[in-house]
């Protein structure tokens, strides 16, 4: 197959929507996985979220026909007190009619995106492979492209939301009665009073403090995203697109659910001491659709106790209760202990993380052998 790659500057979102919908349905059958229904508004959102302001997309063409995409997103990071520019590879999807790709075709696509990334001021490339990607496909990066595995198990944490969440999974995912009984152990809802203060929506005047909380993790973790007030505002702007996705049909079945993007802060003694951003979205299971919640960013003041952190987390998942069946916290290494003490458990999704240094500063990451503590945005390799 003769493949060509080129920057996708003019984007036909209807064409991309059809391509992504076909690819996601293919994965759902082949890999037996859940997915977010691909509408036109979701397509616009996932592209904006995946490449943000500094990223780009390559169109993958066969005989001048668009058959896939692969993208890159540049993200400023802090690594052991050194500012670096990282780039992650994302938005990979191929029309199933052209799958499986030969090894030569895979190499041609991946080399094209790497060469394009090299034109930017990037210190290293990183990629987290989705569990849907085969071991053979991952080996192309490791053996042929010389990417280095720095974490073999980037594992999201999940929390089932009580008997309500179990019943949704039993009906929509086809959870057996036996598994539903076992799930009750994961789904127990705790009740903890907030130790002072109140949880509320933020206002723009709160943004500098939220950014301060997020950036403070660079003092205790090896690798973290660098935030500015402007990048935080852009993050909000992009994720508010979730509110444009039509959930009206599912809303009839789940009238208590409020879909969309949310940020909540905990204020105590006139100071913001915790913040959480999350989304409630529609997900397609085997036997129907249901609402799920994704926790994007969680940040605490570094002087809070474990009990303080647990209280905020528990109050937040009680806020989402009866709005979604499950919570997922991606890349939870910034607050793993607090999340687990609050009832989150392994999602059993084992996604390896690889890096490819491009500069001398980028090579310093390899000195760690393993990057086990980091705070990066959730951006998967596949759509």
HELIX and SHEET records of a PDB file:
HELIX    1   1 UNK A   13  UNK A   30  1                                  18    
HELIX    2   2 UNK A   40  UNK A   51  1                                  12    
HELIX    3   3 UNK A   96  UNK A   98  5                                   3    
HELIX    4   4 UNK A  103  UNK A  118  1                                  16    
HELIX    5   5 UNK A  135  UNK A  139  1                                   5    
HELIX    6   6 UNK A  140  UNK A  144  3                                   5    
HELIX    7   7 UNK A  162  UNK A  172  1                                  11    
HELIX    8   8 UNK A  177  UNK A  187  1                                  11    
HELIX    9   9 UNK A  204  UNK A  206  5                                   3    
HELIX   10  10 UNK A  207  UNK A  215  1                                   9    
HELIX   11  11 UNK A  216  UNK A  219  5                                   4    
HELIX   12  12 UNK A  229  UNK A  239  1                                  11    
HELIX   13  13 UNK A  240  UNK A  244  5                                   5    
HELIX   14  14 UNK A  248  UNK A  253  1                                   6    
HELIX   15  15 UNK A  306  UNK A  320  1                                  15    
HELIX   16  16 UNK A  332  UNK A  334  5                                   3    
HELIX   17  17 UNK A  336  UNK A  341  1                                   6    
HELIX   18  18 UNK A  360  UNK A  363  1                                   4    
HELIX   19  19 UNK A  364  UNK A  368  5                                   5    
SHEET    1   A 7 UNK A   3  UNK A   7  0                                        
SHEET    2   A 7 UNK A  56  UNK A  62 -1                                        
SHEET    3   A 7 UNK A  65  UNK A  79 -1                                        
SHEET    4   A 7 UNK A  82  UNK A  94 -1                                        
SHEET    5   A 7 UNK A 124  UNK A 128  1                                        
SHEET    6   A 7 UNK A 351  UNK A 357 -1                                        
SHEET    7   A 7 UNK A 148  UNK A 154 -1                                        
SHEET    1   B 5 UNK A   3  UNK A   7  0                                        
SHEET    2   B 5 UNK A  56  UNK A  62 -1                                        
SHEET    3   B 5 UNK A  65  UNK A  79 -1                                        
SHEET    4   B 5 UNK A 223  UNK A 225 -1                                        
SHEET    5   B 5 UNK A 374  UNK A 375  1                                        
SHEET    1   C 7 UNK A 198  UNK A 200  0                                        
SHEET    2   C 7 UNK A 260  UNK A 268 -1                                        
SHEET    3   C 7 UNK A 271  UNK A 285 -1                                        
SHEET    4   C 7 UNK A 288  UNK A 300 -1                                        
SHEET    5   C 7 UNK A 326  UNK A 329  1                                        
SHEET    6   C 7 UNK A 157  UNK A 160 -1                                        
SHEET    7   C 7 UNK A 345  UNK A 346 -1                                        
END                                                                             
